Amino acid sequence: MSARAPSEGPRAVPALVTRRSAINDGIQSFRVEIPQADVDYLHDRLANARWPGELPGTEWTRGIPLAYLKELTEYWRTRYDWRAQEARLNRFPQFTTEIDGQRVHFLHVRSDRPDAKPLLISHGFPSSVAEFMHLIEPLVDPAEGQAFHVVAPSLPGYAFSTPLGGTGWAMGRTARAWAELMRRLGYERYGVHGGDVGAGVSGMVAGLDGEHVIGMHVVTDPLTAANVATFMPGTADRLNEDDPVDKLILDRMDAFTREGSGYLAIQNSRPQTIGYGLTDSPLLQLAWIAEKFHDWTDLPIDRDQLLTTVSLYWFTGSGASAAHTLYEQAHSSDWGAPSAVPQGFAVFGADETVRKLVPAPADAHWSEFERGKHFPAMEAPAQLAADLRAFFGPLK
């Protein structure tokens, strides 16, 4: 038995807030409904998993440790409640539409506040819209400050934005789809926000749809900034090993190249091959994602929220298609056009290296937070929501 696609239809969705009643331009209501047979199959596969041995004393140096993954797997199988998390997702109004031949799934949560501003938020890898479960409500219904109508799409090839409709879904094509999505929803002026791949998509949306984008806000952290720098030609040449800050950046870039980039190298070169394992083995899909959440966070995250993202990848078989989109970007020459819209940056786990690596304009909104890393919507949702309100609030 294989994991099957969830059913969908025009059934009513319990909403956090009032939403538009009109659905047009091919937009259909959507509800997450994973068949019980698929849930049972997942539990059977986890109960009968084959485990490798482990060399003593290696801990995290060679990948996710055996004891750590066994404990997390047992929790996923026996204590994690998919139906409860499915119900949490279904509290958000959800929809699907087809854009440029690709099915696009998105959350669309409208605020009751008359001054609310539309905000398009994009997740990255290895993530999903479940990353925003603790962020959306403070944006839609804040105790004070700016409120937002939140639009949160699943990237093409991720979760319910599957199956992948064909080749070519790099960030530029996704950005064009996002601009079309906001047009279909009737938003003349809107803000964009994202992290990781979502930051790149947000920047491209701002560049190609600047007439309608009021501002671009992205999140980063020192390790992400250094990792991204390894792919930017000439970065190392501009850094001086005699400067302590530059030396720290160069060391991080070197460490990522030698020890941290293997997952990306495989997906950037052989997405079909790794896709077989990610689609067939829930153990591999769990390890593939959980390792990155361990390495790329320094604040506690909701374990159930993490496993909801893993479950979305597993139930939809999107580990393979997500890998294909990373391959597309690695082989794309489309990096978007410069944008003149106001820009905001929120740096989590900030240190002195990020200012040297992030090409922020002199007048950009810049916030630094001592803790948090790659997934601030999960690690520090209150701080992120406050920064989004501070940045977008004054923009017209």
C-alpha positions, 0 to 999 in steps of 0.5 A, spaced: 500 500 500 502 506 498 500 513 501 494 516 497 493 523 496 487 526 501 480 527 498 478 534 497 471 538 496 467 544 497 466 542 504 465 548 509 472 549 513 471 552 521 475 558 520 478 563 525 476 569 522 471 571 517 473 570 510 470 572 503 464 568 500 466 568 493 471 563 490 472 565 483 478 564 478 478 556 479 479 557 486 476 551 490 475 550 498 480 545 500 480 541 507 485 536 509 483 529 510 488 523 510 484 516 509 485 512 515 488 507 511 494 511 510 495 513 517 495 505 519 500 504 514 504 509 516 504 506 523 505 499 520 511 501 517 514 505 523 513 499 527 516 494 522 522 499 521 529 496 519 534 500 523 542 500 521 547 499 526 551 505 529 559 506 530 560 508 538 562 515 539 560 518 533 554 522 536 551 527 531 558 527 527 555 522 521 548 524 521 542 523 526 544 519 532 540 512 532 537 513 539 535 520 538 531 517 531 528 511 535 525 515 540 522 520 535 520 515 531 516 511 537 513 518 539 511 519 532 508 512 532 504 511 539 503 518 541 503 523 536 496 525 534 495 526 526 487 527 527 488 532 532 494 536 528 489 535 522 484 539 525 488 544 527 490 545 520 483 545 518 481 551 523 485 555 517 481 556 511 484 553 505 484 553 498 487 550 491 487 553 484 491 551 478 496 556 476 501 555 470 499 548 470 501 547 477 496 545 483 497 550 488 494 549 495 494 555 500 491 558 507 487 564 506 486 567 513 482 574 513 482 579 519 476 582 522 480 588 522 478 594 517 485 596 517 488 589 516 494 589 510 494 583 505 501 579 507 503 573 503 508 569 507 512 563 504 516 557 507 522 554 505 526 547 505 525 542 509 518 546 511 511 547 510 505 551 511 505 548 518 511 552 520 506 558 521 501 555 525 503 559 531 504 565 527 498 566 523 493 568 529 498 573 532 498 576 525 490 576 523 488 578 530 493 582 534 492 584 541 495 591 538 498 594 532 498 592 525 493 586 523 494 582 516 490 578 512 494 572 511 496 568 505 500 562 506 501 558 499 505 551 499 511 551 495 510 548 488 512 540 489 510 541 497 505 538 501 498 539 497 501 543 492 502 536 488 503 533 484 509 537 481 506 539 474 513 539 470 520 541 470 522 549 471 519 550 478 525 554 480 524 560 485 522 565 479 516 561 476 514 560 483 514 568 484 510 569 478 505 564 480 504 568 487 503 574 484 498 571 480 495 568 486 494 575 489 491 578 483 486 572 483 484 574 491 483 581 489 489 584 493 491 590 489 497 592 494 500 587 499 506 585 503 511 579 502 515 575 507 519 569 507 525 565 510 530 560 506 527 559 499 521 563 501 526 569 502 528 568 495 521 567 492 519 573 496 524 578 493 523 575 486 515 577 487 517 584 490 522 585 483 517 583 478 510 585 482 513 592 485 507 596 483 503 592 487 508 590 493 508 595 499 514 592 502 519 585 503 520 582 509 525 576 510 528 572 516 535 569 516 541 567 521 548 567 521 549 560 519 544 561 513 547 567 511 554 563 511 551 557 507 548 562 502 554 565 501 558 559 499 553 559 492 555 567 491 560 567 486 566 572 489 564 572 496 570 568 499 574 573 495 572 579 498 573 577 505 580 577 509 582 572 513 586 577 517 579 580 519 576 576 525 569 577 523 571 575 515 575 569 518 569 566 522 564 567 515 570 563 511 570 558 517 563 557 516 562 557 509 568 551 509 564 547 514 558 547 510 562 545 504 565 540 507 560 537 512 553 540 511 551 541 504 551 533 503 543 533 503 543 539 498 548 536 493 544 530 493 537 533 491 541 538 487 544 533 482 540 526 483 533 528 486 529 522 482 534 517 486 533 520 493 526 521 491 525 513 491 527 513 499 523 519 501 517 516 498 518 509 500 521 510 507 517 514 513 524 513 517 528 516 511 523 522 511 523 523 518 531 523 519 531 527 513 527 533 516 529 532 523 536 532 522 535 539 519 531 542 525 536 539 530 541 543 526 538 549 525 534 551 531 537 553 538 530 554 541 525 549 543 520 547 538 513 544 538 515 537 537 508 535 534 508 541 529 515 538 527 512 532 526 506 535 522 511 537 517 514 530 516 507 527 516 505 532 510 511 530 506 510 523 507 502 523 506 503 527 500 509 523 497 512 530 496 519 529 499 521 527 491 518 533 488 521 538 493 527 535 491 526 536 484 524 544 485 531 544 489 534 541 483 531 546 478 533 552 482 540 549 482 540 549 475 536 556 474 539 562 471 533 566 473 535 570 480 530 575 479 530 583 478 532 588 483 526 591 487 525 598 489 520 596 495 522 598 502 525 592 505 525 589 512 530 584 515 529 580 522 536 576 524 535 571 529 541 568 533 544 575 530 552 576 530 556 581 527 557 576 520 550 577 518 551 585 516 557 583 512 553 578 508 546 580 507 545 586 501 541 590 505 539 597 503 542 603 508 535 605 509 532 598 510 528 596 517 533 591 521 532 587 527 536 583 531 534 577 536 539 574 540 536 567 540 533 563 534 535 560 528 532 558 521 525 557 523 523 563 527 516 562 526 516 556 530 522 558 535 520 565 536 513 566 533 511 572 538 518 576 536 517 575 529 510 577 529 512 583 532 517 585 527 512 584 521 507 589 525 513 594 526 515 593 519 509 593 515 505 598 520 507 604 517 507 602 510 502 605 505 
